[in-house]
Amino acid sequence: MLDTAASSSSGPSPAPAPSGDGTLLSVENLHVHFRTSVGIVRAVEGVSFTVKRGEVVAIVGESGSGKSVSALAVMRLLPRRSAIVPQGRVMFEGRDLLGLDDEAMREIRGRHISMIFQEPMTSLNPVLSIGLQITEPLQIHLGMDEAAAQARAVELMKLVGIPDAERRLGQYPHQFSGGMRQRVMIAIGLACNPKLIIADEPTTALDVTIQAQILELMKDLSRRLNIALIVITHNLGVVARYADRVIVMYGGRLAEQGAAEAVFHRPRHPYTMGLLRSVPRLDRPRGLKLETIEGLPPNLAHAPPGCRFAPRCPYRIAACESEPALMPTDTGGLSRCVRVPEIISGAINWTSGMVAGAGAAADKRVTPLLSVRRLTKHFPVKVGLRGKKAFVRAVEDVSFDIYPGETLGLVGESGCGKTTVGRLILRLEDATSGQIQFEGRDLVAASSADLQAVRRKVQVIFQDPYSSLNPRMTVGQIVGEPLHVHRIMTEAERQKARVGELLNQVGLRPELAERYPHQLSGGQRQRVGIARALAMEPSFIVCDEAVSALDVSIQGQIINLLEDLQRELGVAYLFIAHDLAVVRHISMRVVVMYLGRVMEIADRDTIYREPLHPYTKLLLDAAPVPDPTIEKARAPRLIQGELPSPLAPPAGCVFHTRCPMASDECKAAIPAVREIKPGHFAACIKV
Amino acid sequence: MLRYAVQRLLLAIPTLIGVAIVSFFLLRVVPGDVVEVKLRGDGGAVTQETIDMERKRMGLDKPLMAQFGDWMLGLATLNLGKSMWTDRPVVEEIAIRLELSLQVAIMASLVAVMLAVPLGTIAALMRGTWVDYVVRIITIAGLSIPSFWLGLMIMLMLLVLFNWLPPITFTPLYVDPKANLTQLIWPAMAVGYRYSAVTARMVRSQLLEVMNEDYIRTARAKGVYEKLVITRHALRNALLPAITVLGLEFAFLIGGLVVTEQVFNLNGIGKLFVQSVSRNDFTLIQGMVMMIAGFYIIVNLTIDMLYAVFDPRIRYR
């Protein structure tokens, strides 16, 4: 149950000045605890902030920082069985939401405050029609009759840019794409003209181009309808595009808050500095090595006293062991760090560590290690019971080379076939046609004995460190399994020693070999996955979205590890990812795919500096950059529309349906991948 | 969807042929036949000639393949043949019992649904409270108490408290609804209680799972009344898997109530099954096996169709 104790401010958090004039929501000294099997987890401790009418406030933090929990506490949607709010007030239009009875709170939800969630795939009820789900709050809160509600629903769907609204009203969520579902969620959120919308990672599950569309829509609507917006996100680029004010959370506490420009350009907390440093960015020259925040986020069940960030802070001093207070900064914000004066004076300079400079390109282009030619994969799908066959054209005529010790980035939106290419190279799928030459052998035609030999040399690191490790095997068994399977080391002693060595190599203590995956953090699990891949001393590793599921600071650590290993062992990577900035950081050359086809191939610096293909240009344009000045200044050219179905790809150039430069010629023939400049290939007739 | 149903029914034909082959030959592996049971069953001295004559009359002297051929031909023309014991057509023998069995099955299913859905829902919503524990005890008891014992207890209770016992002869519903219902409600309750236990536990666990879904949080965030969150948003999703359990249990009830029918002295399909097996009445056993197999197929198809009705993600073409 949610119980509220009288708020006798025990923490050193000053109550925000109730400005009275425009303040819509004010969260004061909020605490949230969870009862768990390992004891009380203090998920949120003494968080205070305010939101003015029509203002866009971003709450940034990594997983476990308490950002979503704070939002759910405002909505009173925390799980009732385990969550307790021992202290705090949530003042909304003069009323303390935490003190309201359930019925009064229900009247506020969806009427005055609405919430948009992260996963558009699971946040809509699969068995109820879209129309019903949009009209529901209208009928409940505004007492509209069926017809009026339907009319308003159509109006809302048009407002959020869903074409053909009347017809789609009767459809169900599974008939909508992810981007369209998120539009539906926004329509539901807007239904009753709320004063505040809380959006919890609203674009995280979406592709870059769709993300840009949704971001623009939300920003535009909040300005036009004067709705205050709280955006919760881990993506600093999203924050930069949206926010008037930024709140940075760490370990359940507020680390820093201030105006967006100030926080991004003059951060006043070491964590904010670290966060800004560890994101690979498209708008800056690529550094040699990513700066990272070492260590792991705190365990909130047994948090030590003092500054939460101290164990990972490069500027920690003895004073950090006592609880730091929120201190006003020169930029008009607040920072919970004892060394704020030094940061302000410049004695601690956050940009000092930035290493600029060109990356060393591995120019040992003798013969390609792996060479893919005209690779094609069609998945047959049965249409109807009698199996009229159709084909999902997942990969169509893809060719590229990877040289020893090189990293080739493979980017594209979901459904572009990048993962399938990886699976084909690993022979987890059989190609429909084409060749994959690896060290002189064609993997497509290889016998199973040949494959066995190749699989020692070709390894994989998967995306999800949570589900790709067998939960019933210890870390040692997982890492040692390939040694066993390929009968390289059968004696238990030597195997154990090798596992220890491998764990060391990926930065894990050898004692972890006895642990099970669930006892490790996400970053540690991904390190285990890398150690397993390294066990066979492969010459080539497919990294399928290997860092996408990780928090920013951990992501930086893993990217650096992959780069170190490459330098040490000379292993080549195929780095499959959707994050353009990450791909730019790690890759030497980049392949851009769209709807199963290669659009452009070039050196990393060339493709990011002078992209040729219109798709690459739009893709780069759509990616938000963590700099509010740049983000607010530019008017992005949005890619209109959605990805066509790979069951029936458009005739001619597959991109012509969304391309701003498309003409009739583009519909006529499939453009070949041409070498336009030396080493720079593109599949477009307009270049 | 209609086309899909027709296709599914056509696909049932090979299944039924398979059932026919297995049931025919398995019965022939069992030593003895109906003639021996009929004429020598009570130790009477009957000459071999009489037995041979009787066998010839029933066609049991023909080669096995010929007998099988005859039966399959009959099946093809929807003729299940005659009972080897009573000489009455198999269809007729089944029909007079099916009415009763079907009615008990339907009533038991209704009892089960009316118990299971509210019990499962309440238990899920009040998880961890005493209400939940009481429901769990009720359902565990339902799973572990044999229904014949429960039947006996019901009979005993009726006798002790009301000094009344249900009548022994079956009155069809259309003849006298009151007499019919007062007779059949007791076995329906005894069976339905057990059958509700499985379903209630299923509803409980499904609802607990669904209540954690993101779309339930969305519904609450919209300010939907809690009652509507449960009925409209949660139960519609949670009850889908329960439909499968209900359907399969229903099909089982048609032929599976052997003991309960004995306790309540009902002349249903279960009892007929036992009788015909003990008499080695091949044609009747085969006929009943075919009927129950057909029943399962139809129930399964119905479940799949109901799924399509309740879950818009499923569409058959």
Contacts between the chains, C-beta under 8 A, distances in Angstrom:
chain1	res1	chain2	res2	distance
A	75	B	221	6.1
A	77	B	217	6.0
A	77	B	220	5.8
A	77	B	221	6.1
A	81	B	127	7.8
A	81	B	128	7.3
A	102	B	226	7.5
A	106	B	223	5.0
A	106	B	224	7.8
A	106	B	225	6.9
A	106	B	226	7.5
A	107	B	223	6.4
A	108	B	223	7.2
A	109	B	220	6.8
A	109	B	221	5.7
A	109	B	222	6.8
A	109	B	223	3.9
A	110	B	221	6.3
A	110	B	222	3.9
A	110	B	223	3.4
A	110	B	224	7.5
A	111	B	223	5.8
A	114	B	221	6.5
A	114	B	222	7.1
A	115	B	218	8.0
A	115	B	221	4.2
A	117	B	214	6.1
A	117	B	217	6.9
A	117	B	218	6.3
A	117	B	221	7.7
A	119	B	214	5.7
A	122	B	213	6.6
A	122	B	214	4.1
A	122	B	215	6.6
A	123	B	214	4.5
A	123	B	215	5.8
A	123	B	217	7.5
A	123	B	218	4.8
A	124	B	215	5.8
A	124	B	218	6.8
A	125	B	215	4.2
A	125	B	218	7.5
A	125	B	219	7.0
A	125	B	233	5.4
A	125	B	236	8.0
A	125	B	237	7.2
A	126	B	215	7.3
A	126	B	237	7.1
A	126	B	311	7.3
A	126	B	312	7.4
A	126	B	313	5.8
A	127	B	236	5.0
A	127	B	237	5.8
A	127	B	310	6.6
A	127	B	311	5.7
A	127	B	312	6.2
A	127	B	313	7.9
A	128	B	232	7.1
A	128	B	233	7.1
A	128	B	236	7.4
A	129	B	312	7.6
A	136	B	219	7.8
A	136	B	222	6.1
A	136	B	224	6.1
A	137	B	222	4.5
A	137	B	223	6.1
A	137	B	224	7.4
A	140	B	222	7.6
A	140	B	223	6.2
A	140	B	224	6.2
A	140	B	225	6.9
A	140	B	228	7.9
A	141	B	223	6.0
A	172	B	312	4.0
A	172	B	313	6.9
A	174	B	312	7.2
A	174	B	313	4.7
A	185	B	218	7.5
A	188	B	218	7.5
A	188	B	222	6.3
A	191	B	222	7.9
A	383	B	317	7.6
A	384	B	317	4.8
A	385	B	4	6.4
A	385	B	7	5.5
A	385	B	316	7.6
A	385	B	317	7.0
A	386	B	7	7.7
